[in-house]
Amino acid sequence: MASVWGWMRAAGVAALLGVSTGVAWADERAQDFTLRDMNGAEVALSSFQGKVVVMSFWATWCGPCKEEMPHLFQMHRELGERGLVGLSISTDDARSVSKVKPFVQKMGYTFPVLLDKESTVSSSYNPAKTLPYTVIVGRDGQSVRRTAGYTPGDETELRTFLEAQLAKWRGSYSPRRGPRSPPRPLRPVGS
């Protein structure tokens, strides 16, 4: 247990300094959730089953988050046809949430941007609340990688990892039909 707390403490310090610390988890079911997007529509993680999802937890006040976002958006655009979805989850609270939509519009981001004002989802995936925090969910609903922090150049390794994830089901996945065998359902947040 001490090593887990040590990693969490290191990840928190690293995120504050903008240093990346990556840790991968295999065979962990992603927790399903529903959040509202910037326009008030409800979006559930489970609606993206059969796709590789990059969930990026960020805030408008987080410098490293703002540095990472253009790279995530580029991957969302370039790899979307192959089954990648970029899911941007703002952790801005009631005091700063009004800055999210203007920031996203100014930058021209078109991936889904969800609002987690109470940090319900963020806390379940990222108890240390480090930012930015990225979770990769495979086509089968497994949480396959989590990364705390961002350092310029991390996007190269991330893209390589994502392309490998997208290739895993090549031949057995069609964007129109989804996977041949249905993935197991996601666990609800808090279970």
Salt bridges, closest charged atoms under 4 A:
GLU28 OE2 - ARG146 NH2 2.36
GLU42 OE2 - ARG36 NH2 3.38
GLU78 OE1 - ARG159 NH1 2.61
ASP93 OD2 - ARG95 NH2 2.71
GLU155 OE2 - HIS71 NE2 3.94
GLU157 OE2 - ARG145 NH2 2.90
GLU163 OE2 - ARG159 NE 3.01
